[in-house]
Amino acid sequence: MVVYIVLGLLLVAVAVFALLNRGDRELKRALEEKREFIILVDGEPAAAVGLQTLLDLDPQEFTTSIATSIAAPRETTLRGVELRLLLEALGINISESVSVLISGLDGYYSPLTREEVGSEKLVYVCFSMDGEILKTQSEGGYGPFLMVIRGTRFAQRWCKYVEAIDVLTA
């Protein structure tokens, strides 16, 4: 009898969490379809960013190495905008921030320090790899946006499928 009660409670909990996450799934789907991500300040929406916003900010092309624990390093050419310049263009001052949290559509999070984000030519939001626009997650790609930290030995702190960038001040 106790087993049935526990199973019943678990089923109710799963149903409640599924309902709570339904809106989140719809938002993620909409962001991917529109090829946009959201800039937040302390969890509050500040701007929606799409490809045109990045193109208007004079994106840079650079070469970096992608290495993982299971694959040999390979050189790749990326095109994107420094995160610090994007935030600056949107009127978001990172000097008061504690950290910046990048989140991906796949649930991955990559925290960055204010110093990392403020460093020149270090953190980029990319939209192109090896001359091709990044494919979305549903298309089997890394995009539509990929956050890259140059100079890291492995790409484990990079964030594929950028969904949101939250500038945290407290």
Sequence and secondary structure as in RCSB ss.txt:
>XXXX:A:sequence
MVVYIVLGLLLVAVAVFALLNRGDRELKRALEEKREFIILVDGEPAAAVGLQTLLDLDPQEFTTSIATSIAAPRE
TTLRGVELRLLLEALGINISESVSVLISGLDGYYSPLTREEVGSEKLVYVCFSMDGEILKTQSEGGYGPFLMVIR
GTRFAQRWCKYVEAIDVLTA
>XXXX:A:secstr
 HHHHHHHHHHHHHHHHHHHHHHHHHHHHHHHHHTEEEEEETTEEEEEEEHHHHHTT  EEEEEEE  SSS  EE
EEEEEEEHHHHHHHTT  GGG SEEEEEETTS EEEEEHHHHHSTTTEEEEEEETTEE  BGGGTSSBS EEEET
T SSSTT BSSEEEEEEE  
